[in-house]
Amino acid sequence: QELEYLDLSKNAIIDSDDYSFYMLSNLKMLNLGQNPGIQLPGLVFSFLLNLEDLHLDHCDISTIQNEWFYNTTNLDKLYLNDNPLHNISDNVFRNLESLRILDLSSSQLSSLPSNIFFYNSLVDLNLESNLLTELDSDTFKNQSSLITLRLARNDFGTLPNGIFQTLYILKHLYLNDCSLIEVKASWFSSMTQLRNMSLQGNLIDVIPY
């Protein structure tokens, strides 16, 4: 099959198997979003070697299976937002060496492994509207290509020193509504390209200098 774009969003798909997309090796975009309750076996995407854009938002996914991404090394955009993920294993994105856009917003995440973002290909990372209360200082250490980082509407209170120290070309940082009680100038010392920063809706009472 020569099909490159397949949109199956907003249906009532529940079942799939390891061979559901067997004949679609040229597929570049697959949208399965808004199919609540869909069951995706471990090898369901294993034949999609050219896949670049995958939408799995609003699917009631509670666990991301490591096997989903074993062969999707060309994946450029991955949308997993609005799922009850809660937690993610540290190896789940290990094979996504080309991933540039990752959306994990509104996914009820309460924690993140410090080494979850392995490659430095990401340019846009969305972690907004989760249940995160803390981040490890090494969470973004490999993400020197990030241009946009969205952390709004979490419950951090504060963030560790050095958390943004390798984000040299970051231009857009969203930290609004994060219950931040302080802002440290050291957070931003490496961000010489920063152009847009949102800090509204926090509990900050001192402007750093």
N, C-alpha and C positions, 0 to 999 in steps of 0.2 A: 504494500500500500504506500502511496505517495502523500498521504494525509500529514499535514504539518501542524494544524491547529484544531483542537477538539474541545468544545465547551459543553460540559454535562452538568453545569451548575444548576441549582434551584430545581432539582428533581427529587425523587423519593428512592434513590438508589440505596440499597442496603447491602446486597451481596456482591462480591467480586472474588476472583480467584487468581492464582499465579499466572494464568494465561489470558487474562482479560484484554491485555494490550499486546499480545504476542506478535500480531501482524502489523504493528504500528511503529516500526523501528525508526522511521523518519520524523516522528512526532516531535515538535519543538515546544508546543504549548498545550498543557492539559489542565483544564479547570474542572475540579470535582467539588468545588466549594458549595456550601449550603445544601449538602445532602446529609442531614443529621442522622447519626446512627450507622453510617456506612462502615462496612467491615473491609479492611484492607490487609490481606495476608502479607507475609514478609517479603515475598518476591514479586509482588504485583507490578512493580516498576522496573523489574530487572532487564526487560528487553528494550527499554526506552533509552538507548545509548546516546541519542541526540537531544534529549529533553533539556530545555533551557528555562522553562517557566512553568512552575507547578503551584496550583492553588488548592489548598486543603483547609480553607477557613470555614468556620461554622459547621463542622462535621461531627461534633461531640467526640472528638478524639481525646482519649485520656492518656495514651501511651504512644510515643513515637518509636517505631521499631527500627533498630539499627539496620536491618536488612533492606529497608525501603531504598536506601541511598547507596548501596554497594556499587551499582553500575552507573549511577547518574552523575558522573564526574563533570559533565558539561553544564550542570544546573547553574543558572545565573540568578534566578529569582525564586524564592520559596516563601509562600504565605501560609502560615500555620495559626494565624490569629483567631481569636474568639473560639477557642477550644478549652476544655477543662483539663489542661495538661498537668498542673500542680508542680511537677518536677520533671527534669530532663536528665538523662544519663550523659556522662562526660564524653562518650565516644560517638554520639548519634550523628554529628555533622563531620566526622573525621574524613570522609571521602569526598566532601564537597569543596574541592580545591579551587573551583571557579566561581563560587557563590559570591554575588555582589550585593544582593538585597535580601534581607531576612526579616520577616515580620512575625513576632511572637507576642504582639500586644493582646491585651484582654484575654489572657490564657490562664489566669489564676496561679501563676508561678509564684511560689513562696521562697525559692532559692535557685541559685545557678552554680554549677561546678565552676571552679576558678579557671579551668582549662577548656571550657566548652567551645570557645571560638578559636579553632586551631590554626587556620590559614589567615593570611593578611589580605585576602581579596575583598572583604566586605567594605562597601562604601556607604551603605545605609542600613542601620540596625535599629529596629523598633521593639522596645521592651515596655512601652507605655501601658498603663492601666492594669498592672499586675499586683501582687501581694508581697513584693520584695521589701524587706526591711534592712538588708545589708548586702554589700557586694565586696568581694575580695579585692585587695589592691592590685592583683594580677589579672583580673577579669578581662581587661582590654589590652593586655601587654603586647599581644601579637597583631593588634589591629591598627597598624600605622597608616592604612589606606582609608580609614573611615573619614567620611565627609559629613555625614549626618548621624547623630546619636540621639535617640528619643528615649528618655527615662521618666517622663512625666507621669504623675498620678500613681506613684508608689509611696512607700512610707519609710523612707530612709532615716530621717532625723539628721544624720550626718553621713559623710563618706570618708573613706580612708585616704590618707596622704598618698600621693603618687598614683592614684587610680587612673588619671588621664595623662600621665606623663609621656606616653608614646604616641599620643594622638596629634601628631605634628601638623597635619593638614586639615584637621576638623574645622568645618565652617559653621555648622548648625548644631547647637546643644540645647536640648529641652529638659529642664529640671523643674518645671512648674508643678505645683501641688504635690510636693514630695515630703511635706512636714519638716523641711530643713530648718534647723535652728541656727545654723551658721553657714557662712561661705568663706572658704579659705583661698587666699590669693595663690597659694602654692598649687591648687587644683589646676589652674589655668596657665601656669608659667611656660608650658611647652606649646601652647596653642597660639602660635603666631599668625595663623590664618583665620582665627575665629571671627565671624562676622555677625552671627545672630545667636543670642542666648536668652532663654526664657526662664525667669526665676519667680514669676508671680505666684501668689497663693501659697507662700511658705510662712515660716515663723521667724524670719531673719530680722534682727534688730540692730545689727552693725554692718556697715558697708566696709569691706576689706580694702586695703590700699597696697 
